[in-house]
Amino acid sequence: MSSPNSPLPVSLPTDAELVLKVIPMPADTNGNGDIFGGWVMAQVDLAGSVLPARIADGRLATVAVNEFIFKQPVRVGDILSLYARVTRVGRTSITVKVEAYTERFRTQGQYIKVTEASLTYVAIDDNGQPREIPKR
Ligand SMILES: CC(=O)SCCNC(=O)CCNC(=O)[C@H](O)C(C)(C)COP(=O)(O)OP(=O)(O)OC[C@H]1O[C@@H](n2cnc3c(N)ncnc32)[C@H](O)[C@@H]1OP(=O)(O)O
């Protein structure tokens, strides 16, 4: 049920790919009873790696979280949908924008944007050193 202070539902992005859906559990909460920011960051890091893994064709490491915005809290029982879009492919690195939308437990089908982030991943070789992104 939405309250007068609830953010308005938004449309899902059409220029990004759904790369992960996940439901937080009570063990993922902080002292406020909302979902712990570190848990959200871990999901965003995983979601952000999906498209670079496809392009890099091998091991990756997260080198930078360029931006991370927590717009709204995530709650136990929400369904979190993470969308990703590649914004830059460099010589050895790939930068991705990730947006997370939640469906509240009692208002499924209505999406609220909770988080957006930009992360950079580096393709690495067996020794953990940067390697060139394969040409397509
Ligand atoms: C599996 C995981 O994700 S583990 C999560 C935690 N991540 C890690 O443990 C990774 C630890 N870091 C590392 O091992 C190293 O920093 C590496 C291998 C990722 C990169 O090695 P470096 O010697 O720093 O690489 P280098 O300086 O050559 O930069 C490599 C690329 O990263 C980019 N890069 C480096 N630092 C940054 C930064 N702060 N922000 C954005 N891009 C960056 C560079 O621009 C370059 O991209 P390009 O080749 O496309 O132009």
The ligand as a Gaussian input file, in Angstrom:
#p B3LYP/6-31G(d) Opt

LIG

0 1
 C       36.289000      -9.874000      -8.665000
 C       36.212000      -8.517000      -8.148000
 O       35.555000      -7.731000      -8.645000
 S       37.083000      -8.134000      -6.755000
 C       36.461000      -6.571000      -6.270000
 C       37.523000      -5.677000      -5.799000
 N       38.426000      -5.383000      -6.896000
 C       39.707000      -5.754000      -6.806000
 O       40.132000      -6.445000      -5.894000
 C       40.606000      -5.238000      -7.900000
 C       41.903000      -4.672000      -7.280000
 N       42.604000      -3.866000      -8.292000
 C       43.486000      -4.423000      -9.125000
 O       43.828000      -5.601000      -9.060000
 C       44.111000      -3.530000     -10.179000
 O       43.842000      -2.163000      -9.847000
 C       43.528000      -3.821000     -11.604000
 C       44.090000      -5.118000     -12.130000
 C       41.983000      -3.899000     -11.589000
 C       43.897000      -2.680000     -12.566000
 O       45.295000      -2.554000     -12.508000
 P       45.971000      -1.108000     -12.707000
 O       47.429000      -1.280000     -12.753000
 O       45.363000      -0.172000     -11.724000
 O       45.455000      -0.785000     -14.177000
 P       45.684000       0.472000     -15.098000
 O       46.169000       1.670000     -14.356000
 O       46.506000      -0.028000     -16.262000
 O       44.196000       0.780000     -15.588000
 C       43.453000      -0.228000     -16.238000
 C       42.149000       0.366000     -16.708000
 O       41.398000       0.736000     -15.557000
 C       41.024000       2.117000     -15.667000
 N       41.034000       2.679000     -14.320000
 C       42.022000       2.587000     -13.411000
 N       41.678000       3.261000     -12.291000
 C       40.442000       3.761000     -12.528000
 C       39.559000       4.563000     -11.760000
 N       39.865000       4.985000     -10.519000
 N       38.380000       4.887000     -12.301000
 C       38.032000       4.479000     -13.540000
 N       38.847000       3.736000     -14.327000
 C       40.034000       3.385000     -13.815000
 C       42.099000       2.749000     -16.529000
 O       41.631000       3.948000     -17.125000
 C       42.328000       1.639000     -17.524000
 O       41.290000       1.628000     -18.490000
 P       41.589000       1.621000     -20.105000
 O       42.666000       0.609000     -20.375000
 O       40.270000       1.164000     -20.697000
 O       41.952000       2.997000     -20.475000

